[in-house]
Amino acid sequence: MLRRHLLALGGVTLAGQPVKHLGELLELPSAAPGPVPLPSRIFQVHVVKVRDLTQRLRDLSRAHGSDPEVSSAAVVWAQRLLGVPGAEPVTRALQVAVAELQVHAGWAGFDAGLYERAMYHYARASELATQAGDAYLQALALGCAGLATVEHGHPGDGLRMLQCAQVKAWDIPTGDKRTVEVGVSTRAAVEACGLADSATALELLGEREAADRALGKSRQLWTPGRTDPSGDLDQVGARLQLARGRLDTAEQYATASVRRWEGISNQRSRTNADISLATVHVRAGERDGLQLAHSAITKVTKLSSVRARQQYLAPLTVALEARPGSDAKQLAQMTRQVIAIT
């Protein structure tokens, strides 16, 4: 049936309509083909395929924002491979690779404002990492879940998850160099990010001194290098100081955050940094504030990131509405329209 249908389509492509001797177009079944059969045994090539897919999804997310539907579909395919027999080292490596993909799918859900989806993927990642005995992924999944929980309005529970992640980070082997520059300990990076996110939770809980201590300790433990694809402790500092109204200090952090992402193909993080800097300048009444705001808002429209629109743009909207002048009001209206996009 499909062969006859494609022959008829060949005539349409040539003549613009069905050709008599090539047949007539047929009505295809409405249901898509069933699942692709699994391999009879897994090998290292399957591990590499999952790792490569995860990296490509990460790259796309950093450039354009997350796509939770695609990431979740990738997880469904990868999870099926876990039921296929293979040598023990390959099976363990596949568990680790699928756990990494689950973490990415969790972040995709988080970035899209889908809290329950994010937490499901983080839970599955944690379970797989525990089965494989991978302390790094255990700590990473807990830390990501903690941050999502903090931003979802539960800073107390989020803080506890983040603290568990920091303790688990101590079990990461010192030779583990995943996600950071050569010569830098992954353990230090994971613990530092957990402390920085804990500072956000502590601030929301009204523990300002504890928040300052957590952020200070995180900066002592680790400074992201130019080739590190993630990690922005300055962004955390900028948002904390901005919330306290300390605009001079917030400006220093925000400027450092913008510089952090210059020349790095991570438009999502760069846009978030631009929003923070614009918010500081608008609140301070700087002459370039509206220009920075317009640029940042425009960049957000090019990302499929609900988090960037709702979590980062909201303070900028408030700052624009408080600033006198019709231009500021128009930008505030523009920002609210962008925030409303789902």
C-alpha positions in Angstrom: 0.0 0.0 0.0 2.7 2.5 0.9 4.7 1.5 -2.2 1.7 2.2 -4.4 1.1 5.5 -2.6 4.7 6.6 -3.0 4.6 5.7 -6.7 1.5 7.9 -7.1 3.3 10.7 -5.2 6.2 10.4 -7.6 3.7 11.3 -10.4 2.4 14.3 -8.4 5.9 15.6 -7.9 6.6 15.4 -11.6 3.3 16.5 -13.1 1.6 18.3 -10.3 -1.2 15.7 -10.3 -1.5 11.9 -10.2 -0.2 10.2 -13.4 -2.4 7.4 -14.8 0.2 4.7 -15.1 1.7 5.5 -11.7 -1.6 5.0 -9.8 -3.8 7.0 -7.6 -3.1 8.4 -4.1 -4.4 6.2 -1.3 -5.7 6.9 2.2 -2.9 6.1 4.6 -3.6 4.5 8.1 -4.2 7.2 10.7 -2.0 5.4 13.3 1.8 5.9 13.2 4.1 2.8 13.0 4.6 0.9 16.2 7.7 1.0 18.3 11.0 0.1 16.6 12.2 -3.3 17.7 15.0 -3.2 20.4 18.4 -4.7 19.7 19.0 -8.2 21.0 22.0 -7.0 23.0 23.5 -3.7 24.0 27.0 -2.7 23.2 29.2 0.4 23.7 27.8 2.0 20.6 24.4 2.3 22.3 26.0 4.1 25.2 27.8 6.5 22.8 24.5 7.2 21.0 22.7 8.2 24.2 25.6 10.4 25.3 25.8 12.1 21.9 22.0 12.7 21.8 22.2 14.2 25.3 25.0 16.6 24.3 23.1 17.7 21.1 20.0 18.4 23.2 22.0 20.4 25.6 23.6 22.5 22.8 20.2 23.2 21.3 18.8 24.1 24.7 21.6 26.6 25.4 21.2 28.1 22.0 17.4 28.3 21.7 15.8 27.3 25.0 14.5 23.9 26.0 12.2 21.6 24.3 10.7 19.3 26.9 8.6 17.2 24.5 11.7 16.2 22.4 13.8 15.6 25.6 11.1 13.4 27.1 10.7 11.4 23.9 14.5 10.8 23.8 14.3 9.5 27.4 11.5 7.1 26.4 13.8 5.6 23.7 16.8 5.5 26.0 14.9 3.9 28.9 13.8 1.0 26.6 17.5 0.1 26.1 17.9 -0.5 29.8 15.8 -3.7 29.4 18.2 -5.2 26.9 20.9 -7.6 28.2 24.6 -6.7 27.9 28.0 -7.0 29.6 28.0 -5.6 33.1 30.4 -2.6 32.3 28.2 -1.7 29.3 25.0 -2.0 31.3 26.4 0.3 34.0 27.7 2.8 31.5 24.2 2.9 29.9 22.6 3.5 33.2 24.9 6.5 33.7 24.3 7.8 30.2 20.5 7.5 30.5 20.7 9.2 34.0 22.5 12.1 32.3 19.7 12.3 29.7 17.1 12.2 32.4 18.8 15.2 34.1 18.7 17.1 30.9 15.0 16.2 30.4 14.4 17.4 33.9 16.1 20.7 33.2 14.1 21.0 30.0 10.9 20.6 32.0 12.1 23.1 34.6 13.0 25.7 31.9 9.6 25.2 30.4 7.8 25.9 33.7 6.7 22.2 34.0 7.6 21.5 37.6 6.0 18.0 37.9 7.6 16.8 34.7 11.0 18.2 35.8 10.7 16.4 39.2 9.8 13.1 37.6 12.9 13.2 35.4 15.1 14.2 38.3 13.7 11.3 40.4 14.4 8.8 37.6 17.9 10.2 37.2 18.6 9.9 40.9 17.4 6.3 40.9 19.5 5.3 37.9 22.6 7.1 39.3 22.1 5.3 42.6 21.9 1.9 40.8 25.1 2.8 38.9 26.9 4.1 42.0 27.5 7.5 40.4 27.9 10.1 43.1 28.2 13.0 40.6 24.8 12.3 39.0 23.2 11.7 42.3 24.3 15.1 43.6 23.5 16.8 40.3 19.9 15.4 40.2 19.3 16.4 43.8 20.7 19.9 43.2 18.6 20.5 40.1 15.5 19.3 41.9 16.3 21.5 44.8 16.6 24.6 42.6 13.4 23.8 40.8 11.6 23.4 44.1 12.9 26.7 45.4 11.7 28.6 42.3 8.4 26.7 42.5 7.7 28.4 45.8 9.0 25.9 48.3 12.3 27.2 49.5 12.4 25.1 52.7 12.1 21.8 50.9 14.3 23.0 48.1 17.0 24.0 50.6 17.0 20.5 52.1 17.4 18.9 48.7 20.3 21.3 48.0 22.0 20.5 51.3 21.7 16.7 50.5 23.3 17.4 47.1 26.2 19.2 48.7 26.8 16.4 51.2 26.6 13.8 48.4 29.1 15.9 46.3 31.8 15.0 48.9 31.6 11.4 47.5 32.5 12.5 44.0 36.0 11.1 43.2 38.6 13.8 43.0 39.6 12.7 39.4 36.1 13.3 38.1 36.3 16.2 35.6 32.8 16.1 34.0 31.2 19.5 33.1 34.2 21.6 34.2 37.6 22.7 32.9 40.5 20.4 33.0 42.3 20.7 36.3 39.2 21.6 38.2 37.3 19.2 40.5 33.7 18.4 39.6 33.2 17.9 43.3 34.0 21.6 44.0 31.8 22.8 41.1 28.8 20.8 42.2 29.2 21.8 45.8 29.7 25.5 44.9 26.6 25.6 42.7 24.6 23.9 45.5 25.7 26.6 47.9 24.9 29.4 45.5 21.4 28.0 45.0 21.1 27.5 48.7 21.8 31.2 49.1 18.7 31.9 47.0 16.6 29.7 49.2 18.0 31.2 52.4 17.2 34.7 51.1 13.6 33.7 50.4 13.4 32.3 54.0 14.6 35.6 55.4 18.1 34.3 56.4 20.2 37.0 54.8 23.4 36.4 56.8 23.3 32.7 56.0 22.6 33.5 52.4 25.7 35.7 52.2 27.8 33.1 53.9 26.6 30.4 51.4 27.3 32.5 48.4 30.7 33.6 49.7 31.7 30.0 50.4 30.6 29.0 46.9 32.8 31.6 45.3 35.8 30.4 47.5 35.3 26.8 46.3 35.0 27.4 42.6 35.2 30.0 39.9 33.7 29.0 36.5 36.3 29.1 33.8 35.8 30.5 30.3 35.2 27.0 28.8 32.8 25.8 31.5 29.4 25.5 29.8 27.4 26.2 32.9 27.7 27.8 36.3 27.2 31.5 37.0 27.7 32.5 40.6 27.7 36.2 39.6 24.1 35.9 38.4 23.0 34.6 41.8 24.8 37.4 43.5 23.2 40.0 41.2 19.7 38.7 41.9 20.2 38.6 45.6 21.6 42.2 45.8 18.9 43.4 43.4 16.2 42.0 45.7 17.8 43.9 48.6 17.9 47.2 46.6 21.7 47.3 46.7 22.0 48.5 43.1 25.7 49.3 43.1 26.7 45.9 44.2 24.0 44.3 42.0 25.5 46.1 39.0 28.9 44.8 39.7 27.6 41.2 39.8 25.4 41.6 36.8 28.2 43.1 34.7 30.5 40.2 35.6 27.7 37.8 34.7 27.3 39.4 31.2 31.1 39.2 30.7 31.0 35.6 31.8 29.0 34.6 28.7 30.6 36.8 26.1 31.9 34.7 23.2 30.2 31.5 24.6 27.4 29.9 22.6 24.9 29.9 25.5 22.2 32.4 24.5 19.9 31.3 27.3 22.4 32.1 30.1 23.6 35.3 28.3 20.0 36.5 27.9 19.3 36.0 31.6 22.4 37.9 32.4 21.3 40.7 30.1 18.0 40.9 31.8 19.5 41.2 35.3 21.8 44.0 34.1 18.9 45.8 32.4 16.8 45.6 35.6 19.6 47.2 37.6 20.0 50.0 35.2 16.3 50.7 34.9 15.9 50.7 38.7 18.9 53.0 39.0 17.5 55.4 36.5 20.5 55.1 34.2 20.1 56.6 30.7 20.9 53.4 29.0 18.4 51.4 31.1 15.5 51.4 28.5 17.9 50.5 25.7 19.3 47.6 27.7 15.7 46.5 28.6 14.5 46.6 25.0 17.5 44.5 23.9 17.0 42.0 26.6 13.3 41.6 26.0 13.9 41.1 22.3 16.4 38.4 23.1 13.9 36.6 25.3 11.4 36.4 22.4 14.0 34.3 20.5 14.1 31.7 23.3 11.6 28.9 24.1 12.3 29.4 27.8 9.3 30.0 30.1 11.8 30.4 33.0 13.6 33.3 31.3 10.2 35.0 30.6 8.6 34.5 34.0 11.4 34.2 36.5 13.8 36.8 35.1 11.5 39.3 33.3 9.1 39.8 36.2 11.5 42.1 38.2 12.3 44.0 35.0 8.6 44.6 34.5 8.2 46.0 38.0 11.2 48.3 37.4 9.9 49.6 34.1 6.4 50.3 35.6 8.0 52.3 38.4 10.0 54.4 36.0 8.4 57.6 34.7 7.8 58.2 31.0 5.8 56.7 28.2 8.7 54.8 26.8 9.1 52.9 30.0 5.4 52.2 30.2 5.4 50.8 26.6 8.3 48.6 27.4 6.6 47.4 30.5 3.5 46.5 28.5 5.7 44.7 25.9 7.4 42.8 28.7 4.0 41.6 30.2 3.0 40.4 26.7 6.2 38.4 26.5 5.7 36.9 30.0 2.2 35.8 29.0 3.5 33.6 26.2 3.3 29.9 27.1 
